[in-house]
Amino acid sequence: MSLSALIDDVAPTAVELRHELHAHPELSFEEFETAERVVEQLRKMPNLDIQTGIAKTGVMATLNGDRGGPCVLLRCELDALPMQEESDLPYRSTVDGKMHACGHDGHMACLLGAARVLSEMGDDIPGCIKFVFQPAEEGYGGGKVMIEEGILDHPKVDAAFALHGWPYLPLGVVGVHAGPTMASADFFDVTIQGQGTHAAYPHRGNDPVVIGAQIIQAAQTIVTRATDPLDSAVISITQFHAGTAHNVIPERAKLTGTIRTLREPVRNATLARFEQLARSIAESFGATLEIEWGGGYPVLVNDAACVDLVKDVAHATLGAERVAADMRASMGGEDFAYFAQAVPSAFWRLGVATQDAAAQPTLHQPNYDFPDEAVATGIRMHCELALEYIKRHAR
């Protein structure tokens, strides 16, 4: 059976599986049932060596691991987000406060479909393919843990590819960008310790709310006055918690937020400057400040040769009109960055916009849904990328 015929045969089952996965979301490092569903599907496929429990809930299936030749890794994510779904889909989330608002259900369906197709072709593929189902992409670095546990070895991975559904591109269009592609993503929790007092007598205390407001305002000068205008940096303070009553100045205030950049030197300088500025402001008011850093995804840098491969495959498979070859970088974060640090990689976007951009639900919104119509294209691109890479690099 031809590759096209295999994909046509597999796609409807992959769509049904996506609906099942969408209805049963699980959060980072808790994807036990999701992993079981993935493994159940993989065990129906020939020629695969399946490993489970990597990074707690991760799964990897290896095709032709003992054959030699080039080794390609294809990766998707397992986890959902802690959000309440607001849709009337027949397969909407059945779990309160959890939903696949980033499209990882669609990513899993595409990769499982590709695994099914390529496993059927196993004897005709002169190289190795690793299918990686990664936990905890949403801020917990599951990819980093999987790499630390050895998924890039035995056999050694030569290149890695991953897709992400992109609601800012028309349905079925492939977008890719060489160099910095997704931003670093660092998260902070700042606690300001002041002195509480009656709100009528502010001079008898030390108001952490005012100090926090000063930090929020001053932080933006790091972007506008301490960062080269030709570089990119974002500082977003997303929470400000303080106090319990109208007439009480509280003891402490807490700020949380995120910093994003597209170059590691800018990242390091911005984090250091933010901490220095926040501490200096607090000290100038006679208060103390504690800061905790979390997240810490590096900048995702796409390899130029891998990007060229994605472009070539998309042109040949889909046609020039469905290739956005010079997409701009995104300030969103992605822990595929750890794969890109370790091996030549390309993180590419698959258009999922089925309506006008103004009306299209976007990532991390409570009514977002990866469209069924994009699954077959995702399967095809995964398959063609793996096969073409192996063909070009066959030893």
Secondary structure, 3 states (H helix, E strand, C coil): CCHHHHHHHHHHHHHHHHHHHHHCCCCCCCCHHHHHHHHHHHCCCCCEEEEEEECCCEEEEEECCCCCCCEEEEEEECCCECCCCCCCCCCCCCCCCCECCCCHHHHHHHHHHHHHHHHHCHHHCCCEEEEEEECCCCCCCHHHHHHHCCCCCCCCCCEEEEEEEEEEEECCCEECCCEEEEEEEEEEEEEEECECEECCCHHHCECHHHHHHHHHHHHHHHHHHCCCCCCCEEEEEEEEEECCCCCEECCEEEEEEEEEECCHHHHHHHHHHHHHHHHHHHHHCCCEEEEEEEEEECCEEECHHHHHHHHHHHHHHHCHHHEECCCCCEEEECCCHHHHHHCCEEEEEEEEECCCCCCCCCCCCCCCCCCHHHHHHHHHHHHHHHHHHHHHHCC
